[in-house]
Amino acid sequence: MRVNKRVIGIAAIVAAVAVGGAVIGGRNRPAPPMAEAATFRADESRVYGLGSVEARILARVGFDISGTLTALSADHGDRVVRGQILARLDSREQQARVAQAQAGVRQAEAALAQASARLDRARAVLVQKRSVNGRRQNLVRNGTVSVEAAEDANATGEVAIADTAVAVSDVEAAKGGLESARARLLLDQAVLDKYALTALFDGLVVERSRELGTAVTAGIGLFTIIDPATVWVRAFIDEAQAGGLAAGQAVEISLRSLPGQTFPGRVVRIDIESDRVSEERRVQVAFDAIPADIHLGEQAEVLIDKGSR
């Protein structure tokens, strides 16, 4: 059987091109996975993470009651101390309730004083009636006074005993009324105190959401306050690189607003629970010295040295 030389030549050319393409493709193909793993292991003692600047102690404070803002004593960027008044609501109506409660306490105190005086009088009368009754009972035995007079004296003594018991009850009721009036005053005073908003701790105001004359609703945050000493970076580390992380390891921190600068820090906490969606572990990193110009929420990068403590 004769073979066409032209067909054989074309087949040879096609084979050569295929071989050449395989060689060229092999040169440009990415490195196999094992090569990539070897490159990663070469720097496995330093772990990279991306996160943001946050504050461990942060509070959004607002009023427990609704009202109209009549005074604001703090603003964004102000330093505040524990117990400092930050804002006030219009409290004239509640002040009137407190004044009314104070008057109620005075009335209850007067009622108790009157009841106590009546009790003293009843006890004095009881002593006098008992004395008279005793003498007449002796006289009736001697025949000096009539039996009827002795019985009247005895009945009068019994009435005095009953009057004393009533007076004792009146005193106890007056004491209860006074306690109730004082409790009412404490309640109204506690509500009045809610018309003034105070700082819960020494801190820095990072946000104020209302202005004077604004009607505020109970439970709505008016100020956001942080403790500047608790500023840290909340970083997210790939779980594949998170093995061996421990508190106390040295960290280099970079802030997006300050490129080229790094700040030393350390790992202070590793969250027990990882993010199930992103498969990342949350790591809290503290600055050795917190930068003066700090902004919550700013993007930060961390490089953790797993070989250090």
C-alpha positions as CSV (number, residue, x, y, z in Angstrom):
1,M,0.0,0.0,0.0
2,R,1.5,3.4,-1.0
3,V,1.6,6.2,1.6
4,N,1.1,9.8,0.5
5,K,4.2,11.6,1.5
6,R,2.3,14.9,1.7
7,V,0.0,13.5,4.3
8,I,2.9,12.2,6.3
9,G,4.6,15.6,6.3
10,I,1.6,17.4,7.5
11,A,1.1,14.9,10.3
12,A,4.8,15.5,11.4
13,I,4.3,19.2,11.4
14,V,1.2,19.0,13.6
15,A,2.9,16.7,16.0
16,A,5.9,19.1,16.3
17,V,3.6,22.1,17.0
18,A,1.7,20.2,19.7
19,V,5.0,19.3,21.4
20,G,6.3,22.8,21.2
21,G,3.0,24.2,22.6
22,A,3.2,21.8,25.5
23,V,6.7,23.0,26.3
24,I,5.8,26.6,26.1
25,G,2.6,26.1,28.1
26,G,4.6,24.3,30.7
27,R,6.9,27.2,31.1
28,N,4.0,29.7,31.6
29,R,1.8,27.6,33.8
30,P,1.5,28.6,37.5
31,A,3.5,26.6,40.1
32,P,1.7,23.5,41.4
33,P,0.0,23.7,44.8
34,M,2.9,22.0,46.7
35,A,5.3,24.8,45.5
36,E,2.9,27.4,46.8
37,A,2.7,25.6,50.2
38,A,6.5,25.5,50.4
39,T,6.6,29.3,49.9
40,F,4.1,29.9,52.6
41,R,5.8,27.7,55.1
42,A,9.0,29.7,54.7
43,D,7.4,32.6,56.5
44,E,4.8,30.8,58.7
45,S,6.1,32.4,61.9
46,R,4.7,35.8,60.9
47,V,0.9,36.0,60.4
48,Y,-0.9,38.8,58.6
49,G,-4.3,40.1,59.6
50,L,-6.6,42.9,58.5
51,G,-8.9,44.7,60.9
52,S,-10.0,48.1,62.3
53,V,-9.3,50.4,65.2
54,E,-11.9,49.9,68.0
55,A,-12.4,50.6,71.7
56,R,-12.9,47.9,74.3
57,I,-14.9,50.2,76.5
58,L,-17.5,52.1,74.5
59,A,-20.9,53.2,75.8
60,R,-23.8,54.9,74.0
61,V,-25.5,56.8,76.7
62,G,-29.0,58.4,76.7
63,F,-31.9,59.3,78.9
64,D,-34.2,56.7,80.5
65,I,-37.1,59.1,79.9
66,S,-38.4,61.2,77.1
67,G,-38.3,65.0,77.1
68,T,-36.9,68.2,75.6
69,L,-33.2,69.0,75.8
70,T,-32.6,72.2,77.7
71,A,-28.9,72.0,78.4
72,L,-25.9,70.3,76.7
73,S,-22.6,70.3,78.6
74,A,-20.4,68.1,76.3
75,D,-19.6,67.8,72.6
76,H,-17.5,65.7,70.2
77,G,-13.9,65.5,71.3
78,D,-14.5,66.6,74.9
79,R,-12.9,64.7,77.8
80,V,-15.4,63.9,80.6
81,V,-15.1,62.5,84.1
82,R,-17.3,60.0,85.9
83,G,-20.4,61.7,87.3
84,Q,-20.1,64.8,85.1
85,I,-23.4,66.1,83.8
86,L,-23.6,65.9,80.1
87,A,-27.1,67.1,79.4
88,R,-30.5,68.0,81.0
89,L,-34.1,67.7,80.1
90,D,-36.9,70.1,80.9
91,S,-37.8,68.9,84.5
92,R,-40.2,71.6,85.8
93,E,-43.2,69.2,85.9
94,Q,-41.2,66.6,87.8
95,Q,-39.8,69.2,90.2
96,A,-43.4,70.0,91.1
97,R,-44.1,66.4,91.8
98,V,-41.0,66.3,94.1
99,A,-42.2,69.4,95.9
100,Q,-45.6,67.8,96.4
101,A,-44.0,64.6,97.7
102,Q,-42.0,66.7,100.2
103,A,-45.2,68.3,101.4
104,G,-46.7,64.9,101.8
105,V,-43.8,63.9,104.0
106,R,-44.2,66.9,106.2
107,Q,-47.9,66.1,106.6
108,A,-47.2,62.5,107.5
109,E,-44.6,63.6,110.0
110,A,-47.2,65.9,111.6
111,A,-49.8,63.2,111.6
112,L,-47.4,60.9,113.4
113,A,-46.6,63.6,116.0
114,Q,-50.4,64.0,116.7
115,A,-50.9,60.3,117.0
116,S,-48.0,60.0,119.4
117,A,-49.4,62.8,121.5
118,R,-52.8,61.1,121.6
119,L,-51.1,57.9,122.7
120,D,-49.2,59.7,125.5
121,R,-52.5,61.3,126.7
122,A,-54.3,57.9,126.5
123,R,-51.6,56.3,128.6
124,A,-51.8,59.1,131.1
125,V,-55.5,58.7,131.4
126,L,-55.2,55.0,131.7
127,V,-52.8,55.4,134.6
128,Q,-55.2,57.8,136.3
129,K,-58.2,55.6,135.8
130,R,-56.4,52.6,137.1
131,S,-55.4,54.5,140.2
132,V,-59.0,55.7,140.8
133,N,-60.4,52.2,140.2
134,G,-57.9,50.7,142.6
135,R,-58.9,53.1,145.4
136,R,-62.6,52.7,144.9
137,Q,-62.3,48.9,144.9
138,N,-60.6,49.2,148.3
139,L,-63.2,51.6,149.6
140,V,-66.1,49.4,148.5
141,R,-64.7,46.5,150.5
142,N,-64.6,48.8,153.5
143,G,-68.1,50.0,152.8
144,T,-67.1,53.6,152.3
145,V,-68.4,53.8,148.7
146,S,-71.2,52.1,147.0
147,V,-70.8,49.1,144.7
148,E,-72.2,51.1,141.8
149,A,-69.5,53.7,142.2
150,A,-66.9,50.9,142.2
151,E,-68.3,49.4,139.1
152,D,-68.3,52.7,137.3
153,A,-64.6,53.2,138.2
154,N,-63.8,49.7,136.8
155,A,-65.7,50.4,133.6
156,T,-63.9,53.7,133.2
157,G,-60.6,51.9,133.5
158,E,-61.6,49.4,130.8
159,V,-62.5,52.3,128.5
160,A,-59.1,53.9,129.1
161,I,-57.4,50.6,128.2
162,A,-59.4,50.5,124.9
163,D,-58.6,54.1,124.1
164,T,-54.9,53.4,124.6
165,A,-55.0,50.5,122.3
166,V,-56.7,52.7,119.6
167,A,-54.0,55.3,120.1
168,V,-51.3,52.7,119.6
169,S,-52.9,51.6,116.4
170,D,-53.1,55.3,115.3
171,V,-49.4,55.7,115.9
172,E,-48.6,52.6,113.8
173,A,-50.8,53.8,111.0
174,A,-49.2,57.2,111.1
175,K,-45.7,55.6,110.9
176,G,-46.9,53.6,107.9
177,G,-48.2,56.8,106.3
178,L,-44.8,58.5,106.9
179,E,-42.9,55.6,105.4
180,S,-45.2,55.7,102.3
181,A,-44.7,59.4,101.9
182,R,-41.0,59.1,102.2
183,A,-40.9,56.3,99.6
184,R,-43.0,58.4,97.3
185,L,-40.5,61.2,97.7
186,L,-37.6,58.9,97.0
187,L,-39.3,57.7,93.8
188,D,-40.1,61.2,92.6
189,Q,-36.5,62.3,93.4
190,A,-35.1,59.3,91.5
191,V,-37.2,60.2,88.5
192,L,-36.0,63.8,88.7
193,D,-32.4,62.6,88.7
194,K,-33.1,60.9,85.4
195,Y,-33.6,64.3,83.8
196,A,-29.9,64.9,84.1
197,L,-27.6,62.6,82.0
198,T,-24.2,61.9,83.6
199,A,-21.0,60.2,82.4
200,L,-20.6,56.6,83.6
201,F,-16.8,56.7,83.5
202,D,-13.8,58.9,82.6
203,G,-13.7,59.0,78.8
204,L,-13.7,60.8,75.5
205,V,-16.9,61.9,73.7
206,V,-16.7,60.6,70.1
207,E,-20.2,61.5,69.0
208,R,-23.2,63.7,70.0
209,S,-26.4,63.0,68.1
210,R,-28.8,65.8,69.3
211,E,-28.9,69.6,69.7
212,L,-30.6,71.9,72.2
213,G,-34.4,72.0,72.0
214,T,-34.6,68.6,70.5
215,A,-37.2,66.2,71.7
216,V,-35.5,63.0,72.8
217,T,-36.9,59.5,73.3
218,A,-36.1,57.2,76.1
219,G,-33.4,54.7,75.3
220,I,-32.0,56.6,72.3
221,G,-28.2,57.2,72.5
222,L,-27.3,60.8,72.8
223,F,-23.5,60.5,73.4
224,T,-21.0,57.9,72.4
225,I,-18.2,57.8,74.9
226,I,-15.0,55.6,74.9
227,D,-12.2,55.0,77.4
228,P,-9.2,56.1,75.3
229,A,-6.9,53.8,77.3
230,T,-8.8,50.8,75.9
231,V,-8.3,51.5,72.2
232,W,-7.1,48.4,70.3
233,V,-7.2,46.8,66.9
234,R,-9.7,44.0,66.2
235,A,-8.0,41.9,63.5
236,F,-9.2,39.0,61.5
237,I,-6.8,36.1,60.9
238,D,-7.4,33.3,58.4
239,E,-8.0,30.1,60.3
240,A,-5.4,28.3,58.2
241,Q,-2.8,30.6,59.7
242,A,-4.2,31.0,63.2
243,G,-2.6,27.9,64.7
244,G,0.0,28.8,67.4
245,L,-1.4,32.3,68.1
246,A,-1.2,33.2,71.8
247,A,-1.7,36.2,74.0
248,G,1.5,38.2,74.5
249,Q,2.9,37.7,71.1
250,A,4.5,40.8,69.5
251,V,2.7,42.6,66.8
252,E,3.5,45.3,64.2
253,I,0.5,47.5,63.5
254,S,0.0,49.7,60.4
255,L,-2.7,52.3,60.1
256,R,-4.1,53.2,56.7
257,S,-3.9,56.9,57.4
258,L,-0.2,56.7,58.3
259,P,1.4,54.6,55.5
260,G,5.0,53.6,56.1
261,Q,4.7,53.8,59.9
262,T,4.4,50.9,62.2
263,F,3.4,50.8,65.8
264,P,4.4,48.0,68.2
265,G,1.8,46.1,70.1
266,R,0.9,42.7,71.5
267,V,-1.9,40.1,71.3
268,V,-4.2,40.6,74.3
269,R,-7.1,38.3,73.5
270,I,-8.1,35.6,71.0
271,D,-11.8,35.1,70.6
272,I,-13.0,31.6,71.4
273,E,-15.5,31.7,68.6
274,S,-14.5,32.2,65.0
275,D,-16.5,33.7,62.2
276,R,-18.3,30.8,60.6
277,V,-18.9,32.6,57.3
278,S,-15.5,34.1,56.6
279,E,-13.6,31.3,58.4
280,E,-11.5,33.9,60.3
281,R,-10.4,34.2,63.9
282,R,-10.9,37.4,65.7
283,V,-7.8,38.6,67.5
284,Q,-7.6,41.7,69.7
285,V,-4.3,43.6,69.5
286,A,-3.3,46.4,71.9
287,F,-0.9,49.2,71.2
288,D,2.2,49.4,73.4
289,A,1.6,53.2,73.1
290,I,-1.7,54.4,71.7
291,P,-1.1,57.0,68.9
292,A,-2.3,60.5,69.7
293,D,-4.4,60.9,66.6
294,I,-6.7,57.8,66.6
295,H,-9.9,57.2,64.7
296,L,-12.3,54.4,65.5
297,G,-13.2,52.3,62.5
298,E,-10.0,53.1,60.6
299,Q,-8.5,50.1,58.7
300,A,-5.5,48.6,60.3
301,E,-3.1,45.8,59.3
302,V,-1.3,43.6,61.8
303,L,1.7,41.3,61.5
304,I,1.9,38.9,64.4
305,D,5.2,37.2,65.3
306,K,4.1,33.8,66.5
307,G,7.6,33.0,67.8
308,S,7.7,35.9,70.3
309,R,6.1,36.4,73.7
